[in-house]
Amino acid sequence: MSAIAKPMISLPPADTDDMRTALDSVPRSVLEHVVDVHCHPTDSDMEMTLKGAQEMTIRICAMATRRSDQRLVAALARAHPDKVIPCFGYHPWFAHWIAVEPTTSKEAHYRTLFLPPSPPPKPEHVSAFDRLLPFLPDPVPLAEVIVDLNENLTAFPNAMLGEVGLDRVCRIPYSHPVDPPYSEFADGEDGPRELSPFTIPLAHQLKVLEAQLDVAVKLRRNVSLHSVKCQQATSELLDHMEAKYPDEWLKISVDLHSCGLSAQGWRAISKRHPNAFFSLSTAINARSPAHKELIAACASDRILVESDFHDIRRSAPYTWHMLRTVAAVKGWAVEDHWDDAAPEDEAQWGAVRRLEENWKAFERGRHRPHAKRRQRRDRAIEEWEDANEDSD
């Protein structure tokens, strides 16, 4: 996957056709209660996206990822406020574009990230850096990013923070940044985009992420969190945020989107963090059968569904496909009609109603703490401070 041009994700045509056909028989009254909690419709042509939103039945959470698409998400939400929940934030793939400390030059900023003096860089890395530097944009101060984030979240009272997070495997490509809409070809028509050997230091990602989470806590906004190959770091971050904001953190909810955690890893996080949810997508999670084990391991009231897709026309069928997967694993019925009055016995609820209630709980926040929270908070503070001292 490219770290500059948001990659397009494609499913085999047969899968796409099957999903669309399956959706044809679902009543509108049922689909109106479905929420795609994470997608990227502004990665595509905005004219098509705006038209698709007009025709859409479900609701979506539209993610921003970098400076150029914050305004596009805002425009989509203004055009369709009843269907689009805007999400503003800066994705970890682009965290290297953000300067967390004052810098004297573009080269000095990127050299600090990719060629730290200790240990001495290898000659091949120096050559790779010299080749990569012309492709990189001038860094933006973190303070400016936070001002922009504050303004966007304040302008939309229902907005979320997203997409933000951590990623250990993303490598920086030898290519110039591009703005949406993106090509249908993830790697370009001439073949795969060449990647440099550089990844973004996790310590830098954490600084960018924590600054954004501070805003979310201050404004009481929920979070859509990206986490790839960062299970321990993500767990430690959640511990740290709870310790940092003992009276405020549980007022917001955090969704680990397209969650790739192991079932065991999720159990550990969910036990410590009652404000943590996860969502799954067909586009990402269905590549591995492990996602069904994760669904089985998760409490029924902490699961959400998403498309994680760029084409708004596919949002409903992809989200519905994952909803049916969750229902199959959990043994839930899927509604073929909608009754406004919910059955008193929750065991009689269908998958759409269950997931809608999960979404309402996620939106509402104000989660109740688990026992022994203070001891865990104090321990997390000590561990975080020790780790930061070691990294310095």
C-alpha positions as CSV (number, residue, x, y, z in Angstrom):
1,M,0.0,0.0,0.0
2,S,1.2,3.5,-0.8
3,A,1.7,5.9,2.0
4,I,1.1,8.9,-0.3
5,A,-1.8,8.2,-2.6
6,K,-4.5,6.5,-0.5
7,P,-4.7,3.0,-2.1
8,M,-7.8,1.8,-3.7
9,I,-9.1,-1.5,-2.4
10,S,-10.9,-3.8,-4.9
11,L,-12.8,-7.0,-4.3
12,P,-13.2,-9.6,-7.1
13,P,-16.1,-8.6,-9.4
14,A,-18.1,-11.7,-8.4
15,D,-17.9,-10.7,-4.8
16,T,-19.1,-7.2,-5.6
17,D,-22.0,-8.5,-7.7
18,D,-23.0,-10.9,-5.0
19,M,-23.0,-8.2,-2.4
20,R,-25.1,-5.9,-4.5
21,T,-27.6,-8.6,-5.3
22,A,-27.9,-9.5,-1.6
23,L,-28.7,-5.9,-0.8
24,D,-31.5,-5.6,-3.4
25,S,-33.9,-7.7,-1.2
26,V,-33.3,-5.6,1.9
27,P,-36.1,-3.2,2.7
28,R,-35.1,0.5,2.9
29,S,-36.7,0.6,6.4
30,V,-34.0,-1.9,7.6
31,L,-31.1,-0.2,5.8
32,E,-31.9,3.1,7.4
33,H,-30.7,1.7,10.7
34,V,-27.3,0.6,9.3
35,V,-24.2,2.7,10.0
36,D,-20.9,2.3,8.1
37,V,-18.6,3.5,10.9
38,H,-15.5,4.0,8.7
39,C,-15.1,4.8,5.0
40,H,-13.3,7.2,2.7
41,P,-15.8,8.5,0.1
42,T,-13.8,11.8,-0.5
43,D,-10.9,9.7,-1.9
44,S,-13.1,9.4,-5.1
45,D,-14.5,12.0,-7.5
46,M,-16.6,14.4,-5.4
47,E,-19.3,14.8,-8.1
48,M,-19.8,11.1,-8.0
49,T,-19.6,11.0,-4.2
50,L,-22.2,13.7,-3.7
51,K,-24.6,12.0,-6.1
52,G,-24.0,8.7,-4.4
53,A,-24.7,10.2,-1.0
54,Q,-28.0,11.5,-2.3
55,E,-29.0,8.0,-3.3
56,M,-27.6,6.3,-0.2
57,T,-29.9,4.7,2.3
58,I,-27.5,4.0,5.2
59,R,-25.5,6.5,7.2
60,I,-21.7,6.7,7.0
61,C,-18.7,8.1,8.9
62,A,-16.6,9.8,6.3
63,M,-12.9,9.9,7.3
64,A,-10.3,12.6,6.5
65,T,-6.6,11.6,6.5
66,R,-4.5,14.7,5.7
67,R,-4.7,18.5,5.2
68,S,-6.1,18.3,1.6
69,D,-9.2,16.3,2.3
70,Q,-10.4,17.9,5.6
71,R,-12.4,20.4,3.5
72,L,-13.8,17.7,1.3
73,V,-15.2,15.8,4.3
74,A,-16.7,19.1,5.5
75,A,-18.3,19.7,2.1
76,L,-19.8,16.2,2.0
77,A,-21.2,16.6,5.5
78,R,-22.7,20.0,4.8
79,A,-24.4,18.6,1.7
80,H,-25.9,15.6,3.4
81,P,-26.0,16.2,7.2
82,D,-28.6,13.5,7.8
83,K,-26.5,10.8,6.2
84,V,-22.8,11.8,6.8
85,I,-21.0,12.0,10.1
86,P,-17.8,13.9,9.3
87,C,-14.5,12.7,10.8
88,F,-11.5,15.0,10.9
89,G,-7.9,13.9,11.6
90,Y,-4.4,13.1,10.3
91,H,-3.6,9.5,9.4
92,P,-0.3,7.9,10.6
93,W,0.8,7.3,7.0
94,F,1.2,11.1,6.7
95,A,2.6,11.8,10.1
96,H,6.1,12.5,8.7
97,W,4.7,15.5,7.0
98,I,4.0,17.0,10.4
99,A,6.8,18.7,12.4
100,V,6.4,18.3,16.2
101,E,9.4,20.4,17.0
102,P,10.6,23.7,15.4
103,T,12.8,22.9,12.4
104,T,15.3,24.9,10.4
105,S,14.6,23.3,7.1
106,K,12.7,20.6,5.2
107,E,15.9,18.5,5.0
108,A,16.6,18.9,8.7
109,H,13.1,17.7,9.6
110,Y,13.2,14.6,7.5
111,R,16.8,13.8,8.3
112,T,15.9,13.7,12.0
113,L,13.1,11.2,11.3
114,F,14.8,8.9,8.8
115,L,18.6,9.3,9.4
116,P,19.1,9.7,13.2
117,P,22.8,10.1,14.1
118,S,22.8,7.1,16.4
119,P,23.5,4.5,15.2
120,P,25.3,6.0,12.2
121,P,23.1,5.5,9.0
122,K,24.2,2.9,6.4
123,P,25.5,4.4,3.1
124,E,22.6,2.8,1.2
125,H,20.1,4.6,3.6
126,V,21.9,7.9,3.0
127,S,21.5,7.4,-0.8
128,A,17.9,6.4,-0.4
129,F,17.2,9.5,1.7
130,D,18.9,11.8,-0.9
131,R,16.6,10.2,-3.6
132,L,13.5,10.5,-1.5
133,L,13.9,14.1,-0.2
134,P,12.7,15.8,-3.5
135,F,9.4,13.9,-3.3
136,L,8.6,15.0,0.3
137,P,6.5,18.1,1.0
138,D,7.5,20.9,3.3
139,P,6.6,19.9,6.8
140,V,3.6,21.5,8.6
141,P,4.0,22.5,12.2
142,L,1.9,20.3,14.6
143,A,0.5,23.5,16.1
144,E,-1.1,24.4,12.8
145,V,-2.5,20.9,12.4
146,I,-4.1,21.2,15.8
147,V,-5.6,24.6,15.1
148,D,-7.2,23.2,11.9
149,L,-8.5,20.1,13.7
150,N,-10.0,22.2,16.5
151,E,-11.8,24.4,13.9
152,N,-13.2,21.5,11.9
153,L,-14.4,19.6,15.0
154,T,-16.0,22.7,16.5
155,A,-17.8,23.5,13.3
156,F,-19.6,20.1,13.3
157,P,-21.0,19.2,16.8
158,N,-21.4,15.5,15.7
159,A,-18.0,15.1,14.2
160,M,-15.5,12.5,15.2
161,L,-11.7,12.4,15.3
162,G,-10.5,10.2,12.4
163,E,-8.7,8.6,10.8
164,V,-5.8,8.7,13.3
165,G,-3.6,6.0,14.7
166,L,-0.3,4.0,14.5
167,D,1.3,2.0,11.8
168,R,4.6,0.1,12.0
169,V,4.7,-1.3,8.4
170,C,3.9,1.7,6.2
171,R,7.0,2.5,4.0
172,I,7.4,5.9,2.3
173,P,7.2,5.7,-1.6
174,Y,9.4,7.5,-4.1
175,S,6.5,9.5,-5.4
176,H,5.0,13.0,-5.0
177,P,2.0,13.6,-2.8
178,V,-1.3,13.7,-4.8
179,D,-4.7,15.0,-3.8
180,P,-8.0,13.2,-4.4
181,P,-9.6,11.8,-6.5
182,Y,-7.2,8.9,-6.7
183,S,-6.6,6.6,-9.6
184,E,-8.5,3.3,-9.7
185,F,-5.1,1.7,-9.7
186,A,-3.5,1.5,-6.3
187,D,0.0,1.4,-7.8
188,G,-0.4,3.3,-11.0
189,E,-0.7,1.9,-14.5
190,D,3.0,1.4,-14.9
191,G,3.2,-1.2,-12.1
192,P,3.8,-1.1,-8.4
193,R,5.0,2.1,-6.8
194,E,8.5,1.8,-5.6
195,L,9.0,2.1,-1.9
196,S,11.8,3.5,0.1
197,P,13.3,1.6,3.0
198,F,12.0,4.2,5.5
199,T,9.1,3.8,7.9
200,I,7.8,6.6,10.2
201,P,9.3,6.3,13.7
202,L,6.7,5.2,16.2
203,A,7.7,7.8,18.7
204,H,6.9,10.5,16.2
205,Q,3.6,8.9,15.3
206,L,2.7,8.8,19.0
207,K,3.4,12.5,19.5
208,V,1.2,13.4,16.5
209,L,-1.6,11.0,17.6
210,E,-1.6,12.1,21.3
211,A,-1.9,15.7,20.3
212,Q,-5.0,14.9,18.3
213,L,-6.4,12.7,21.1
214,D,-6.0,15.6,23.5
215,V,-8.3,17.6,21.2
216,A,-10.8,14.8,21.1
217,V,-10.9,14.6,24.9
218,K,-11.2,18.4,25.3
219,L,-14.1,18.5,22.8
220,R,-15.6,15.2,23.8
221,R,-15.3,13.6,20.4
222,N,-15.2,9.9,19.6
223,V,-12.3,8.4,17.8
224,S,-11.7,6.1,14.8
225,L,-8.3,4.6,15.4
226,H,-6.0,2.9,12.9
227,S,-3.6,0.3,14.3
228,V,-1.4,-1.9,12.2
229,K,1.2,-4.2,13.8
230,C,1.0,-2.0,16.9
231,Q,-1.0,-4.1,19.3
232,Q,1.2,-3.4,22.3
233,A,1.8,0.2,21.5
234,T,-2.0,0.7,21.0
235,S,-2.7,-1.0,24.3
236,E,-0.1,1.2,26.1
237,L,-1.5,4.3,24.5
238,L,-5.0,3.6,25.7
239,D,-3.7,3.0,29.2
240,H,-1.8,6.2,29.0
241,M,-4.8,8.3,27.9
242,E,-6.9,6.9,30.6
243,A,-4.3,7.7,33.2
244,K,-3.8,11.2,31.7
245,Y,-7.5,12.0,31.7
246,P,-8.9,10.0,34.6
247,D,-12.2,11.9,34.7
248,E,-12.6,12.6,30.9
249,W,-11.3,9.7,28.9
250,L,-14.3,7.4,29.5
251,K,-16.7,10.1,28.3
252,I,-15.6,9.4,24.7
253,S,-15.5,6.1,22.7
254,V,-12.6,4.7,20.7
255,D,-13.2,2.4,17.7
256,L,-10.3,0.2,16.5
257,H,-11.3,0.2,12.9
258,S,-10.7,-2.8,10.5
259,C,-9.4,-4.3,13.7
260,G,-6.5,-6.7,13.1
261,L,-5.9,-7.6,16.8
262,S,-5.8,-11.2,17.8
263,A,-8.8,-12.5,19.9
264,Q,-6.5,-12.6,22.9
265,G,-5.2,-9.1,22.3
266,W,-8.8,-7.7,22.0
267,R,-9.9,-9.5,25.2
268,A,-7.0,-7.8,27.1
269,I,-7.9,-4.3,25.8
270,S,-11.6,-4.7,26.2
271,K,-11.3,-5.8,29.8
272,R,-9.2,-2.7,30.7
273,H,-11.0,-0.2,28.5
274,P,-14.8,-0.1,28.6
275,N,-14.8,2.7,26.0
276,A,-13.1,0.5,23.4
277,F,-15.1,-0.9,20.5
278,F,-13.9,-2.5,17.3
279,S,-15.3,-2.5,13.7
280,L,-14.6,-4.9,10.9
281,S,-14.7,-4.5,7.1
282,T,-14.9,-7.0,4.3
283,A,-12.3,-5.1,2.3
284,I,-9.6,-5.6,4.9
285,N,-10.6,-8.2,7.5
286,A,-12.2,-10.8,5.2
287,R,-8.7,-11.5,3.8
288,S,-8.0,-13.6,6.9
289,P,-10.3,-16.2,8.6
290,A,-9.0,-14.8,12.0
291,H,-11.7,-12.1,11.9
292,K,-14.4,-14.7,12.7
293,E,-12.5,-15.8,15.7
294,L,-12.3,-12.1,16.8
295,I,-16.0,-11.7,16.3
296,A,-16.7,-14.8,18.4
297,A,-14.4,-13.6,21.2
298,C,-16.0,-10.1,21.4
299,A,-18.8,-9.2,23.7
300,S,-21.9,-8.6,21.6
301,D,-22.2,-4.9,22.6
302,R,-18.7,-3.9,21.5
303,I,-18.9,-4.7,17.8
304,L,-19.4,-2.3,14.9
305,V,-19.3,-2.7,11.1
306,E,-17.7,-0.7,8.3
307,S,-16.8,-0.7,4.6
308,D,-13.4,1.0,4.8
309,F,-14.0,1.8,1.2
310,H,-13.5,4.8,-1.1
311,D,-16.5,4.4,-3.4
312,I,-19.7,5.6,-1.7
313,R,-21.8,3.4,-4.0
314,R,-20.1,0.3,-2.4
315,S,-20.5,1.5,1.2
316,A,-23.9,-0.1,1.8
317,P,-23.2,-3.5,0.1
318,Y,-19.8,-3.9,1.8
319,T,-21.1,-2.9,5.2
320,W,-24.1,-5.2,4.8
321,H,-21.8,-8.0,3.9
322,M,-19.8,-7.6,7.1
323,L,-23.0,-7.3,9.1
324,R,-24.2,-10.6,7.8
325,T,-20.8,-12.1,8.7
326,V,-21.1,-10.9,12.2
327,A,-24.6,-12.2,12.4
328,A,-23.6,-15.6,11.2
329,V,-20.7,-16.0,13.7
330,K,-22.9,-14.7,16.6
331,G,-26.0,-16.7,15.6
332,W,-28.1,-13.6,15.2
333,A,-31.1,-13.4,12.9
334,V,-31.0,-10.6,10.2
335,E,-34.1,-8.5,9.9
336,D,-36.2,-8.8,6.8
337,H,-38.5,-5.9,8.0
338,W,-38.3,-3.3,10.7
339,D,-40.5,-2.9,13.8
340,D,-40.1,0.5,15.6
341,A,-40.9,-1.2,18.9
342,A,-38.0,-3.4,19.9
343,P,-38.8,-6.7,21.5
344,E,-38.4,-6.5,25.3
345,D,-36.2,-9.6,25.3
346,E,-32.9,-8.6,23.8
347,A,-32.3,-12.2,22.8
348,Q,-35.0,-11.6,20.1
349,W,-33.2,-8.7,18.6
350,G,-31.8,-9.0,15.1
351,A,-28.3,-8.1,13.9
352,V,-29.3,-4.7,12.6
353,R,-30.9,-3.6,15.8
354,R,-28.0,-5.0,17.9
355,L,-25.4,-3.1,15.9
356,E,-27.5,0.1,15.8
357,E,-27.7,-0.1,19.6
358,N,-23.9,-0.6,19.7
359,W,-23.5,2.5,17.6
360,K,-25.8,4.5,19.8
361,A,-23.7,3.5,22.9
362,F,-20.5,4.4,21.0
363,E,-22.0,7.8,20.1
364,R,-23.2,8.4,23.6
365,G,-19.9,7.7,25.4
366,R,-20.0,8.2,29.2
367,H,-18.7,4.7,29.9
368,R,-18.5,3.3,33.4
369,P,-15.0,2.5,34.7
370,H,-13.9,-1.0,35.6
371,A,-12.9,-1.8,39.2
372,K,-9.3,-1.0,40.4
373,R,-9.1,1.7,37.8
374,R,-7.0,4.1,40.0
375,Q,-4.3,1.5,40.6
376,R,-4.1,0.8,36.9
377,R,-4.0,4.5,36.2
378,D,-1.1,5.1,38.5
379,R,0.8,2.1,37.1
380,A,0.2,3.3,33.5
381,I,1.6,6.7,34.4
382,E,4.7,5.3,35.8
383,E,5.3,2.9,32.9
384,W,4.7,5.7,30.3
385,E,7.1,8.0,32.1
386,D,9.8,5.3,32.3
387,A,9.4,4.4,28.6
388,N,9.7,8.1,27.6
389,E,12.8,8.5,29.7
390,D,14.3,5.5,28.0
391,S,13.5,6.8,24.5
392,D,15.0,10.2,25.3
